[in-house]
Amino acid sequence: MLSASSFVEYALATEPLSSNLRDESNFMLHPRIQEVTERVIKRSKATRQAYLERINYAKKQTRVRSGLGCGNIAHVMAACSSDDKARLKADEQPNLAIINSYNDMLSAHVPYKDYPDLIKDIATKYDATAQVAGGVPAMCDGVTQGRDGMELSLFSRDVIAMSTAISLSHDVFDGVFCLGVCDKIVPGLLIGALSFGHLPVYFLPAGPMQSGIPNKEKARIRQKFAQGLVSRDELLEAESASYHSAGTCTFYGTANSNQMLMEIMGLHLPGSSFINPYTELRDGLTGNAVETMLKQLIQSKDANCLADVVTEKTIINGLVGLLATGGSTNHAIHLVAIAKAAGVELTWKDMSDLSEVVPLLTRIYPNGSADVNHFQAAGGMGFLMRELVGAGFLHNDVKTIVGEGLEAYTQEPRLDTDSNLIMTSATGPSKVKWVSCPENSLDEDVLRPINNPFSKQGGLQLLTGNLGKAVIKVSAVAVEHQVVTAPAKVFASQSALQEAYTRGELNQDFIAVLKEQGPKAKGMPELHKLTPVMATLQDEGYRVAIVTDGRMSGASGKVPAAIHLAPEAVEGGIIAKIQEGDLITLDAPAGILKVHVSDEELAQRELQLSVPSLTFGTGRELFTGFRNIVSSADMGASAFGVEQ
């Protein structure tokens, strides 16, 4: 087998395989992918086996509704139509669960209003039934930026997971459709659904909104506002021109990283992640997904259950996709939590080791100027996955919702006018066909082939040193800004930093230390409002960086930021001992994060913690229990503890 270094040279110098990807004679897995996968499998042996034993027990039980008493089933069908009551009584055809994150305040989730009726209509044509089993909350970090409500954001993931479990706990369903898009919603839905891993589970995307003003222009206006050079009205006009209609925000933050993950992990229909809402193709794909599950349950009786789809190899594939696209740093937390829910133990070291060899193939804002619509037009997920599979960066021996292997995911959907084509759906609002994705990227400023990457390394880096361990998103940070050594300026809130900037106290080289922002302290609020200030200072020539035990958005990028620092301040982390003026080094290429203070002096210093802030108002008092039990960021910042 080739060494890791020689394999990279081989992969980057050769054309990707475009022949049948299931031909194992043509397939060579990258040795680093193999190495990391094997150690994850070994590390997870006991926890994965325990998970699968629970799933296998559930699989062996009798068909769920046959075990219900008359009173139970009467409650299930009380509000159903007479036809659906007859179907449920007969217990011969599937009953599908719909878990919906619809609300009409958040653009990404507005399109889900019509999905349940569409799913039910198609189920009826198959003499089956579908019911909205429950709704889950969908909050938006874009609305709560810098607000107290942000302290609930990360915890909302685990609330969604529990809400999903409650929805499915009635135990009357044969398959599940999860409707969710944004930051915590998709990870929460998946974590919750994994407790019901004996069922087939499909994720149905809603798609991104059409492109508005360029994200780079939006960022420019934000920086000018931070400098006092434009008015609030001008800022609002720019923001409204960017976030302007139903659908996901178009930058490559956590929401669109979620969609990439669900597709590369085989939980979306091929090519369905980035099709705009309210289009004929979008509705056709939704209908096709429902039809596909029903055919599997009724005709072939061979639907891949969620536990068979989400394996150690699937999770590694998801991580490779995240690295190859420069995806959101929030998934350094979410993927660990998702893996744990499937009995898989994933670490930041696994991520960092993969990042050393996975090439960066996309430039999507904030890693570039393009948005996800440009990515889709350039070749999208089909092109990306074909390149990664062909060069050995993805496991091809996996199961997906549409079958075995990833060959189907190297194709892209089109509206069908030829009834003789395979993989078509005539039952939904429109027929869909799958065709080969483009042989070449249609815009190499946005999406590149494996032999011409933007970088030979991925977008995330593990940082270690005497401060603990943190992650940094390097894909959007210019090389000249990836190493910073500067004195510390210590803050206990982002508002304190903003006020110092307004007073003119930050016109110098420094590393901003934002402490007491971790899961146990405040629920790990996102600190995206720091970006305009710090980006402005960086543009003015100052050497600046951020070190925090909090989160930064998937939309952040150009300023180097060591985030998710563990242990956090309130758990005794060294970040709470940093004093104003201490020299700190953040060296992303070398993976180093350290404060230049001797171990002896650090041992003598007391933890410097502020008076605890008020933890009531905006519902924060209801999450005291979560803050008390939540794990550290490197363990997934989960309220579910070590064992599940």
C-alpha positions as CSV (number, residue, x, y, z in Angstrom):
1,M,0.0,0.0,0.0
2,L,1.2,3.5,-0.7
3,S,2.3,5.7,2.2
4,A,0.0,8.6,3.1
5,S,2.4,11.2,1.5
6,S,2.9,9.2,-1.7
7,F,-0.9,8.6,-1.9
8,V,-1.6,12.3,-1.8
9,E,0.8,12.9,-4.6
10,Y,-0.8,10.0,-6.6
11,A,-4.3,11.3,-5.9
12,L,-3.5,14.9,-6.8
13,A,-1.7,13.9,-10.0
14,T,-4.2,11.6,-11.5
15,E,-7.7,11.9,-12.9
16,P,-10.5,10.7,-10.6
17,L,-12.2,7.5,-11.4
18,S,-15.3,8.1,-13.5
19,S,-16.1,4.4,-14.2
20,N,-18.4,2.2,-12.1
21,L,-17.4,3.2,-8.5
22,R,-18.5,-0.2,-7.2
23,D,-15.7,-1.9,-9.2
24,E,-13.5,-2.5,-6.2
25,S,-10.6,-3.5,-8.5
26,N,-10.3,0.2,-9.4
27,F,-10.7,1.4,-5.8
28,M,-7.9,2.2,-3.4
29,L,-8.8,3.8,-0.1
30,H,-6.4,6.5,1.1
31,P,-4.2,5.0,3.9
32,R,-4.9,7.9,6.3
33,I,-8.7,7.4,5.8
34,Q,-8.1,3.7,6.5
35,E,-5.9,4.3,9.5
36,V,-8.3,6.7,11.2
37,T,-11.3,4.6,10.4
38,E,-9.7,1.5,11.9
39,R,-8.8,3.2,15.1
40,V,-12.3,4.7,15.4
41,I,-13.8,1.2,14.9
42,K,-11.4,-0.3,17.5
43,R,-12.1,2.5,20.0
44,S,-15.8,2.2,19.5
45,K,-16.1,-1.6,19.7
46,A,-17.9,-1.8,23.0
47,T,-20.2,1.3,22.6
48,R,-21.1,0.4,19.0
49,Q,-21.9,-3.2,19.9
50,A,-24.1,-2.0,22.8
51,Y,-25.9,0.3,20.4
52,L,-26.4,-2.4,17.8
53,E,-27.7,-4.8,20.4
54,R,-30.4,-2.3,21.3
55,I,-31.3,-1.8,17.6
56,N,-31.3,-5.5,16.9
57,Y,-33.6,-6.1,19.8
58,A,-36.0,-3.5,18.4
59,K,-35.8,-5.1,14.9
60,K,-36.9,-8.5,16.3
61,Q,-40.1,-7.2,17.9
62,T,-43.4,-7.8,16.2
63,R,-44.8,-5.1,13.8
64,V,-45.4,-2.2,16.1
65,R,-49.1,-1.6,15.7
66,S,-50.0,-5.3,16.0
67,G,-49.1,-5.0,19.7
68,L,-51.3,-2.1,20.5
69,G,-54.5,-2.5,22.5
70,C,-57.8,-1.2,21.1
71,G,-57.6,2.0,23.2
72,N,-54.0,2.7,22.0
73,I,-54.9,2.3,18.3
74,A,-58.1,4.3,18.8
75,H,-56.0,7.3,20.0
76,V,-53.6,6.9,17.0
77,M,-56.4,7.2,14.4
78,A,-59.0,9.3,16.3
79,A,-58.5,12.3,14.1
80,C,-57.8,10.5,10.8
81,S,-60.0,10.3,7.8
82,S,-62.2,7.3,7.4
83,D,-60.0,5.9,4.7
84,D,-56.9,6.3,6.9
85,K,-58.7,4.7,9.8
86,A,-59.4,1.7,7.7
87,R,-55.8,1.5,6.6
88,L,-54.5,1.8,10.2
89,K,-56.9,-0.9,11.4
90,A,-55.9,-3.3,8.7
91,D,-52.2,-2.8,9.7
92,E,-51.1,-4.0,6.3
93,Q,-49.3,-1.0,4.9
94,P,-46.7,1.4,6.3
95,N,-47.5,4.4,8.6
96,L,-44.9,7.1,8.1
97,A,-43.8,9.6,10.8
98,I,-43.1,13.2,9.9
99,I,-40.9,15.2,12.3
100,N,-41.3,18.8,11.3
101,S,-39.3,21.9,12.2
102,Y,-41.6,24.2,10.4
103,N,-42.2,27.7,11.6
104,D,-43.0,30.8,9.6
105,M,-40.5,33.1,11.2
106,L,-37.3,31.5,9.9
107,S,-36.7,31.5,6.2
108,A,-35.1,28.1,6.0
109,H,-38.1,26.3,7.6
110,V,-41.0,28.2,5.9
111,P,-41.0,25.8,2.9
112,Y,-41.8,22.9,5.2
113,K,-45.4,24.1,5.7
114,D,-46.5,22.2,2.6
115,Y,-44.4,19.1,3.0
116,P,-46.8,17.0,5.3
117,D,-49.7,17.3,2.9
118,L,-47.5,16.3,0.0
119,I,-46.1,13.3,1.9
120,K,-49.6,12.2,3.0
121,D,-51.0,12.5,-0.6
122,I,-48.3,10.2,-2.0
123,A,-48.7,7.8,0.9
124,T,-52.4,7.5,0.1
125,K,-51.6,6.5,-3.5
126,Y,-49.7,3.6,-2.1
127,D,-52.6,2.7,0.3
128,A,-50.3,3.8,3.2
129,T,-50.6,6.5,5.8
130,A,-48.5,9.3,7.1
131,Q,-48.8,11.4,10.3
132,V,-47.1,14.4,11.7
133,A,-45.6,12.7,14.7
134,G,-44.3,15.9,16.3
135,G,-42.7,19.2,15.8
136,V,-39.3,20.3,17.0
137,P,-38.1,23.9,17.8
138,A,-36.0,25.7,15.2
139,M,-34.1,28.7,16.5
140,C,-31.8,30.9,14.4
141,D,-28.4,32.0,15.5
142,G,-28.7,34.8,13.1
143,V,-31.6,36.3,15.1
144,T,-30.0,35.7,18.5
145,Q,-26.5,36.9,17.7
146,G,-25.2,38.9,20.7
147,R,-28.5,38.4,22.6
148,D,-29.3,36.5,25.7
149,G,-31.3,33.9,23.8
150,M,-28.0,32.7,22.2
151,E,-27.3,31.0,25.5
152,L,-30.0,28.5,24.6
153,S,-28.8,27.8,21.1
154,L,-26.5,24.9,21.6
155,F,-28.8,23.3,24.1
156,S,-31.6,23.5,21.6
157,R,-29.9,20.6,19.8
158,D,-30.4,18.3,22.6
159,V,-33.9,19.5,23.2
160,I,-34.6,18.7,19.5
161,A,-33.1,15.2,20.0
162,M,-35.4,14.6,23.0
163,S,-38.4,16.1,21.1
164,T,-37.7,13.7,18.2
165,A,-37.6,10.8,20.6
166,I,-40.9,11.8,22.3
167,S,-42.5,12.1,18.8
168,L,-41.4,8.6,17.9
169,S,-42.0,7.1,21.3
170,H,-45.6,6.3,20.4
171,D,-44.1,3.3,18.5
172,V,-46.6,3.2,15.7
173,F,-44.4,4.0,12.7
174,D,-42.6,2.1,10.0
175,G,-40.4,4.9,8.6
176,V,-39.5,8.4,9.4
177,F,-39.1,11.7,7.5
178,C,-37.1,14.4,9.3
179,L,-37.7,17.9,8.1
180,G,-35.0,20.2,9.2
181,V,-32.2,22.5,7.8
182,C,-30.4,24.8,10.1
183,D,-27.7,24.9,12.8
184,K,-28.8,22.7,15.7
185,I,-31.9,21.2,14.0
186,V,-30.4,18.6,11.8
187,P,-27.9,17.3,14.4
188,G,-30.7,17.2,16.9
189,L,-33.0,15.4,14.6
190,L,-30.3,12.8,13.8
191,I,-29.3,12.3,17.4
192,G,-32.9,11.7,18.4
193,A,-33.7,9.5,15.4
194,L,-30.6,7.3,16.1
195,S,-32.4,6.0,19.2
196,F,-34.9,4.6,16.7
197,G,-32.2,3.3,14.4
198,H,-34.2,0.2,13.6
199,L,-36.4,2.3,11.3
200,P,-35.6,3.7,7.9
201,V,-35.0,7.5,8.2
202,Y,-34.9,10.0,5.4
203,F,-33.9,13.7,5.7
204,L,-35.8,16.0,3.4
205,P,-34.0,19.3,2.6
206,A,-35.9,22.5,1.8
207,G,-33.1,24.2,-0.2
208,P,-31.3,27.5,-0.2
209,M,-32.9,30.8,-1.1
210,Q,-32.0,32.4,-4.4
211,S,-28.8,34.5,-4.3
212,G,-29.0,38.0,-3.0
213,I,-26.2,40.6,-2.8
214,P,-22.8,39.0,-2.6
215,N,-21.8,37.8,0.8
216,K,-18.5,39.7,0.5
217,E,-20.4,42.9,0.0
218,K,-22.5,42.1,3.1
219,A,-19.3,41.6,5.1
220,R,-17.9,44.9,3.8
221,I,-21.0,46.8,5.0
222,R,-20.8,45.1,8.4
223,Q,-17.2,46.2,8.9
224,K,-18.0,49.8,7.8
225,F,-20.9,49.8,10.3
226,A,-18.5,48.7,13.0
227,Q,-16.2,51.6,12.1
228,G,-19.2,54.0,12.2
229,L,-18.9,54.7,8.5
230,V,-22.4,53.7,7.5
231,S,-25.7,54.1,9.2
232,R,-27.9,51.5,10.7
233,D,-30.4,51.9,7.9
234,E,-27.7,51.2,5.3
235,L,-26.7,48.1,7.3
236,L,-30.2,46.8,7.5
237,E,-30.7,47.4,3.7
238,A,-27.6,45.3,3.0
239,E,-28.6,42.5,5.4
240,S,-32.1,42.4,3.9
241,A,-30.7,42.2,0.4
242,S,-28.8,39.1,1.5
243,Y,-31.5,37.4,3.6
244,H,-34.4,38.1,1.4
245,S,-36.7,35.1,0.8
246,A,-37.7,31.6,1.9
247,G,-34.9,29.1,2.0
248,T,-31.6,28.6,3.7
249,C,-29.1,31.5,3.9
250,T,-26.7,31.1,1.0
251,F,-23.4,31.3,2.7
252,Y,-21.6,28.1,3.7
253,G,-22.3,28.1,7.4
254,T,-23.7,25.4,9.6
255,A,-27.0,25.2,7.9
256,N,-25.6,24.4,4.5
257,S,-22.8,22.3,6.0
258,N,-25.7,20.2,7.5
259,Q,-27.1,19.7,4.1
260,M,-23.8,18.6,2.7
261,L,-23.4,16.1,5.6
262,M,-26.8,14.6,5.2
263,E,-26.1,13.9,1.5
264,I,-22.5,12.6,1.8
265,M,-23.7,10.4,4.7
266,G,-26.4,9.0,2.4
267,L,-29.4,10.4,4.3
268,H,-30.6,12.7,1.4
269,L,-31.6,11.7,-2.1
270,P,-28.6,12.2,-4.4
271,G,-28.2,15.8,-5.5
272,S,-31.1,17.1,-3.5
273,S,-29.3,19.3,-0.9
274,F,-29.1,22.6,-2.8
275,I,-32.2,22.8,-5.0
276,N,-34.1,26.0,-4.4
277,P,-37.5,25.9,-2.7
278,Y,-40.8,26.3,-4.5
279,T,-39.4,24.9,-7.7
280,E,-40.7,22.0,-9.7
281,L,-37.5,20.0,-9.2
282,R,-37.6,20.6,-5.4
283,D,-41.2,19.3,-5.1
284,G,-40.3,16.4,-7.5
285,L,-37.4,15.4,-5.2
286,T,-39.6,15.5,-2.1
287,G,-42.2,13.3,-3.8
288,N,-39.6,11.0,-5.1
289,A,-38.2,10.5,-1.6
290,V,-41.6,9.5,-0.2
291,E,-42.2,7.2,-3.1
292,T,-38.7,5.6,-2.7
293,M,-39.3,4.8,1.0
294,L,-42.7,3.4,0.3
295,K,-41.5,1.2,-2.5
296,Q,-38.7,-0.1,-0.2
297,L,-41.2,-0.9,2.6
298,I,-44.0,-2.3,0.5
299,Q,-42.5,-3.8,-2.6
300,S,-38.9,-4.9,-1.8
301,K,-39.3,-4.9,2.0
302,D,-35.6,-4.0,2.1
303,A,-35.3,-0.5,3.4
304,N,-31.9,0.3,5.0
305,C,-32.5,1.2,8.6
306,L,-30.8,4.3,10.1
307,A,-28.4,2.2,12.2
308,D,-27.2,0.4,9.0
309,V,-26.7,3.7,7.2
310,V,-24.9,5.6,10.0
311,T,-21.8,3.6,10.8
312,E,-18.2,4.4,11.6
313,K,-17.4,4.6,7.9
314,T,-20.4,6.9,7.2
315,I,-19.2,9.3,10.0
316,I,-15.7,9.4,8.5
317,N,-17.3,10.1,5.1
318,G,-19.1,13.0,6.7
319,L,-16.0,14.4,8.3
320,V,-14.1,14.1,5.0
321,G,-16.9,16.1,3.3
322,L,-16.7,18.7,6.0
323,L,-12.9,19.1,5.5
324,A,-13.0,19.0,1.7
325,T,-15.6,21.9,1.7
326,G,-14.2,24.0,4.5
327,G,-17.5,23.5,6.4
328,S,-18.7,24.9,9.7
329,T,-16.6,24.6,12.9
330,N,-19.8,23.9,14.8
331,H,-19.6,20.3,13.4
332,A,-16.4,19.8,15.4
333,I,-19.0,19.6,18.2
334,H,-22.0,18.1,16.4
335,L,-20.2,15.3,14.7
336,V,-18.8,14.1,18.0
337,A,-22.3,14.1,19.5
338,I,-23.9,12.4,16.5
339,A,-21.3,9.7,16.5
340,K,-21.8,9.1,20.2
341,A,-25.5,8.7,19.6
342,A,-24.7,5.9,17.1
343,G,-22.2,4.2,19.6
344,V,-19.2,5.6,17.8
345,E,-16.4,7.4,19.6
346,L,-14.9,10.3,17.5
347,T,-12.2,12.7,18.6
348,W,-10.8,16.0,17.5
349,K,-7.5,14.2,16.9
350,D,-9.3,12.0,14.3
351,M,-10.5,15.2,12.6
352,S,-7.1,16.9,12.7
353,D,-5.3,13.8,11.3
354,L,-7.8,13.6,8.4
355,S,-7.5,17.3,7.8
356,E,-3.7,16.8,7.1
357,V,-4.5,14.8,3.9
358,V,-8.0,15.7,2.7
359,P,-7.8,18.3,0.0
360,L,-9.9,21.5,0.0
361,L,-12.0,21.4,-3.1
362,T,-14.4,24.3,-2.7
363,R,-14.3,28.1,-2.1
364,I,-17.7,29.1,-0.8
365,Y,-18.2,32.1,1.4
366,P,-16.7,32.7,4.0
367,N,-13.9,30.7,2.4
368,G,-14.4,32.5,-0.9
369,S,-16.8,34.9,-2.6
370,A,-19.3,32.4,-4.1
371,D,-22.4,31.1,-2.4
372,V,-24.0,27.6,-2.3
373,N,-26.0,28.4,-5.5
374,H,-22.8,29.0,-7.3
375,F,-21.4,25.7,-5.9
376,Q,-24.5,23.9,-7.1
377,A,-24.2,25.4,-10.6
378,A,-20.5,24.6,-10.8
379,G,-21.1,20.8,-10.3
380,G,-22.4,20.5,-6.8
381,M,-22.4,17.5,-4.5
382,G,-22.3,15.0,-7.4
383,F,-19.0,16.3,-8.7
384,L,-17.6,16.7,-5.2
385,M,-18.4,13.1,-4.2
386,R,-17.3,11.6,-7.5
387,E,-13.9,13.3,-7.0
388,L,-13.5,12.2,-3.4
389,V,-14.7,8.6,-4.0
390,G,-12.6,8.2,-7.1
391,A,-9.4,9.3,-5.3
392,G,-10.0,7.1,-2.3
393,F,-11.1,9.7,0.2
394,L,-14.5,8.3,0.9
395,H,-15.6,4.8,1.9
396,N,-17.7,3.4,-0.9
397,D,-18.7,0.2,1.0
398,V,-21.5,1.9,2.9
399,K,-25.3,1.8,2.8
400,T,-27.5,4.8,2.0
401,I,-31.2,5.4,1.9
402,V,-31.2,4.5,-1.8
403,G,-29.1,1.3,-1.6
404,E,-25.5,0.2,-1.5
405,G,-22.4,2.4,-2.2
406,L,-22.1,6.0,-3.4
407,E,-22.4,5.6,-7.1
408,A,-25.9,7.1,-7.1
409,Y,-24.5,10.1,-5.3
410,T,-22.2,11.0,-8.2
411,Q,-25.3,11.8,-10.3
412,E,-27.6,14.9,-10.2
413,P,-31.3,15.2,-10.5
414,R,-33.2,16.7,-13.5
415,L,-36.9,17.0,-14.4
416,D,-37.8,14.0,-16.5
417,T,-39.6,14.1,-19.8
418,D,-38.6,10.5,-20.8
419,S,-40.7,7.9,-19.1
420,N,-38.2,5.2,-20.1
421,L,-35.5,6.5,-17.9
422,I,-34.7,4.5,-14.8
423,M,-34.9,6.1,-11.3
424,T,-37.9,8.2,-12.1
425,S,-40.9,9.2,-10.1
426,A,-44.3,9.8,-11.8
427,T,-46.2,9.8,-8.5
428,G,-45.0,13.1,-7.1
429,P,-45.7,16.6,-8.4
430,S,-43.2,16.0,-11.2
431,K,-41.0,13.2,-12.5
432,V,-37.3,13.3,-11.7
433,K,-34.4,11.6,-13.4
434,W,-30.8,11.3,-12.4
435,V,-28.0,12.0,-14.9
436,S,-24.2,12.0,-14.7
437,C,-22.8,15.1,-13.0
438,P,-20.5,17.3,-15.2
439,E,-17.2,15.7,-16.1
440,N,-15.4,19.0,-15.3
441,S,-16.2,21.8,-12.9
442,L,-18.0,24.6,-14.6
443,D,-16.2,27.1,-12.3
444,E,-12.9,26.2,-10.8
445,D,-12.9,29.4,-8.7
446,V,-15.7,27.7,-6.7
447,L,-15.3,23.9,-7.2
448,R,-12.1,22.1,-8.2
449,P,-11.1,18.5,-9.2
450,I,-9.0,16.4,-6.9
451,N,-5.9,17.0,-9.0
452,N,-6.1,20.8,-8.6
453,P,-7.3,21.5,-5.1
454,F,-7.3,24.9,-3.5
455,S,-5.2,23.4,-0.7
456,K,-3.8,19.9,-0.1
457,Q,-5.2,20.1,3.4
458,G,-8.7,20.4,4.8
459,G,-10.3,23.3,6.6
460,L,-10.0,22.4,10.3
461,Q,-7.0,22.2,12.6
462,L,-6.6,20.9,16.1
463,L,-4.6,23.2,18.4
464,T,-2.9,22.0,21.6
465,G,-0.6,23.4,24.2
466,N,-0.6,24.5,27.8
467,L,-4.0,26.2,27.3
468,G,-5.7,22.8,26.5
469,K,-7.1,21.9,23.1
470,A,-9.1,24.0,20.6
471,V,-10.0,23.9,16.9
472,I,-9.5,26.5,14.3
473,K,-11.0,26.9,10.8
474,V,-8.1,27.7,8.6
475,S,-9.7,27.4,5.2
476,A,-10.8,31.1,5.2
477,V,-7.7,32.5,7.0
478,A,-5.0,33.9,4.7
479,V,-1.6,32.2,5.2
480,E,0.0,35.4,6.5
481,H,-2.5,35.5,9.3
482,Q,-2.3,31.8,10.4
483,V,0.5,32.5,13.0
484,V,0.1,35.2,15.6
485,T,2.1,35.9,18.7
486,A,0.9,38.9,20.6
487,P,-0.1,40.1,24.1
488,A,-3.4,39.0,25.6
489,K,-6.4,41.3,26.1
490,V,-8.8,39.5,28.4
491,F,-12.6,39.9,28.2
492,A,-15.5,38.1,29.8
493,S,-18.0,39.1,27.1
494,Q,-18.1,40.1,23.5
495,S,-19.8,43.4,24.4
496,A,-16.8,44.3,26.6
497,L,-14.5,43.8,23.6
498,Q,-16.8,45.9,21.4
499,E,-16.8,48.7,24.0
500,A,-13.0,48.6,24.2
501,Y,-12.9,49.0,20.4
502,T,-15.3,52.0,20.5
503,R,-13.0,53.6,23.1
504,G,-10.0,53.2,20.7
505,E,-8.2,50.8,23.1
506,L,-7.6,48.0,20.5
507,N,-5.4,49.7,17.9
508,Q,-2.5,47.4,18.4
509,D,-1.4,43.8,18.0
510,F,-3.2,41.6,20.5
511,I,-5.0,38.3,21.0
512,A,-8.5,38.7,22.4
513,V,-9.1,36.2,25.1
514,L,-12.9,35.6,25.5
515,K,-13.4,33.4,28.6
516,E,-16.4,32.1,30.5
517,Q,-18.2,31.4,27.2
518,G,-18.2,27.6,27.4
519,P,-21.0,25.1,27.7
520,K,-21.2,25.0,31.5
521,A,-20.7,28.8,31.9
522,K,-23.3,30.1,29.4
523,G,-24.3,27.3,27.1
524,M,-21.5,28.2,24.6
525,P,-23.1,31.2,22.8
526,E,-21.8,32.1,19.4
527,L,-19.5,35.1,19.2
528,H,-20.0,36.1,15.6
529,K,-20.5,39.8,16.5
530,L,-16.7,39.9,17.2
531,T,-15.9,39.3,13.5
532,P,-16.5,42.8,12.1
533,V,-14.4,44.5,14.8
534,M,-11.5,42.0,14.6
535,A,-11.6,41.9,10.8
536,T,-11.4,45.7,10.7
537,L,-8.4,45.7,13.0
538,Q,-6.7,43.0,10.9
539,D,-7.4,44.9,7.7
540,E,-5.7,47.9,9.3
541,G,-2.5,45.9,9.6
542,Y,-2.7,44.8,13.2
543,R,-1.8,41.2,14.1
544,V,-4.9,39.9,15.9
545,A,-6.5,36.6,16.8
546,I,-9.2,35.2,19.1
547,V,-8.9,32.5,21.8
548,T,-12.2,31.5,23.5
549,D,-14.0,28.6,25.2
550,G,-17.0,29.7,23.2
551,R,-18.2,29.2,19.6
552,M,-17.7,31.2,16.5
553,S,-20.1,30.9,13.6
554,G,-19.7,28.8,10.5
555,A,-19.9,32.2,8.8
556,S,-16.8,33.5,10.5
557,G,-13.4,33.0,9.0
558,K,-10.8,35.6,8.0
559,V,-9.6,36.3,11.6
560,P,-7.7,33.3,13.2
561,A,-9.8,32.0,16.1
562,A,-9.0,29.2,18.5
563,I,-12.4,28.2,19.6
564,H,-14.2,25.5,21.6
565,L,-11.2,25.6,24.0
566,A,-11.3,22.8,26.5
567,P,-11.2,22.7,29.5
568,E,-13.3,25.9,29.7
569,A,-12.7,28.6,32.3
570,V,-15.4,27.6,34.8
571,E,-14.0,24.0,34.8
572,G,-10.5,25.2,35.8
573,G,-9.2,25.8,32.4
574,I,-5.9,27.8,32.1
575,I,-7.8,30.4,30.0
576,A,-9.1,31.7,33.4
577,K,-5.5,32.3,34.5
578,I,-4.5,34.4,31.6
579,Q,-3.6,38.0,32.6
580,E,-3.6,41.2,30.5
581,G,-0.3,41.3,28.6
582,D,0.6,37.6,28.7
583,L,2.2,36.7,25.5
584,I,0.2,34.0,23.5
585,T,1.1,32.1,20.4
586,L,-1.6,30.8,18.0
587,D,0.2,28.8,15.3
588,A,-2.3,27.1,13.1
589,P,0.1,25.3,10.7
590,A,2.0,23.8,13.7
591,G,-1.1,23.1,15.7
592,I,0.1,25.1,18.7
593,L,-1.8,27.2,21.2
594,K,0.2,28.3,24.2
595,V,0.6,31.1,26.7
596,H,4.2,32.0,27.4
597,V,4.0,31.7,31.1
598,S,5.9,29.0,33.1
599,D,4.1,26.0,34.5
600,E,5.2,27.1,37.9
601,E,3.7,30.5,37.7
602,L,0.5,29.2,36.1
603,A,0.2,26.7,39.0
604,Q,0.4,29.6,41.5
605,R,-2.1,31.8,39.8
606,E,-5.7,31.8,40.9
607,L,-8.6,31.4,38.5
608,Q,-9.9,34.8,37.6
609,L,-13.6,34.3,37.2
610,S,-16.1,37.1,37.0
611,V,-19.2,37.3,39.2
612,P,-21.7,34.9,37.6
613,S,-24.0,36.7,35.2
614,L,-27.7,36.5,35.6
615,T,-28.9,33.2,34.2
616,F,-32.6,34.0,34.1
617,G,-34.7,35.8,31.5
618,T,-35.2,34.6,27.9
619,G,-35.8,31.1,29.3
620,R,-32.2,30.7,30.5
621,E,-33.4,29.6,34.0
622,L,-35.0,26.5,32.5
623,F,-31.6,25.2,31.3
624,T,-29.7,25.2,34.7
625,G,-29.8,21.5,34.7
626,F,-28.3,21.4,31.2
627,R,-25.4,23.7,32.2
628,N,-24.7,21.5,35.2
629,I,-24.4,18.2,33.3
630,V,-23.2,19.2,29.8
631,S,-19.9,17.6,28.6
632,S,-17.0,19.6,27.4
633,A,-16.8,20.8,23.8
634,D,-14.4,18.0,22.7
635,M,-17.0,15.5,24.0
636,G,-19.7,17.0,21.9
637,A,-21.0,19.6,24.5
638,S,-23.8,17.1,25.1
639,A,-26.3,17.1,28.0
640,F,-26.7,13.3,27.5
641,G,-23.5,12.4,29.3
642,V,-20.8,10.0,28.4
643,E,-23.1,7.0,27.9
644,Q,-26.2,6.7,25.8
